[in-house]
Amino acid sequence: MKTILVGDIHLKARIMLPLVDQVVHEQGAQQIILMGDYLDDYGCTEDARLYLDELNFLIDWKIKMEASNIKIIFLLGNHDAPYLTGELRGYSLKSDFNMLTGNQDISDVISDKLLKLGVQVAFQLDDFLVSHAGYCRGIKQRKWHLRPITMSDKDLRWVSELDNHIGSRGGFGYNGSPIWADFGDLVRNPSLDVTNQIVGHTPQRTIIFDEEKDVHYQLVDIDTFTLRFEEETNQYKYMGDGSLLLYSNGELESIATNWMNKDNLKVLMDQRHP
């Protein structure tokens, strides 16, 4: 099955997904995997309307694509997990949803929408295990990682454990969980159980294909839609080139998009300077 894999979104779905739609049409893809981190970005955490609009767009987009018989997989990122557990971070949304009726908690509103997306920790794509950040040595894949998360006490406890197992980026654990592991952790401490992985989470300028033929191990990082804020100019710049990953019959290919253009950057800057 031809599959398009999309890097971390961070409140840019309305710009990114039309680019994805174009590639899906051109390639005749039947499946799309989104790598997580739909929420949070620098300069956005006071704008509840932006969060709500982005999530609603994602839900509507999922419905539209599934109506066209295209399967959509939403993976869970470290920026999404706090809204499920209610354990919000310093980088989480700080503004209330004043546009909504009733006294609704931030995490309740967002968790409901994440559940509609059907977020899950990992997806098995033939020989590749796909997750937001990847599985390091000593981090075991669990059965529940491969199904949509629920709001059951057990699922929320498990998600909280993943979100607090940060690894080299700080916090508990030598190696990070599959929503927190840095790409460097995967390279230095590769899993002995999972030989081929596709991840996001660690920003790259273009898709990284890291292969170790001696041990038949392949790592692919597709986090290519990151913006960089330059404090000296008070401007946002493109860090990644917006490449998408095409998987077909066991082969991987980087697909270019029209991500890096002035019009997209202006829209994104306006969103981040309300």
KACORRA-V51979 format. One record per helix or strand of 2 or more residues. SS is the DSSP state (~ for helix, > for strand). FROM is the first residue (numbers start at 1). LEN is the number of residues. If there is no record, write none. Layout:
{{SS,FROM,LEN} {SS,FROM,LEN}}
This chain:
{{>,3,4} {~,13,15} {>,31,4} {~,48,20} {>,71,5} {~,78,8} {~,106,12} {>,122,4} {>,128,4} {~,143,4} {~,153,11} {~,167,3} {~,183,6} {>,196,4} {>,208,5} {~,213,3} {>,217,5} {>,227,4} {>,235,4} {>,244,5} {>,251,5} {~,262,11}}
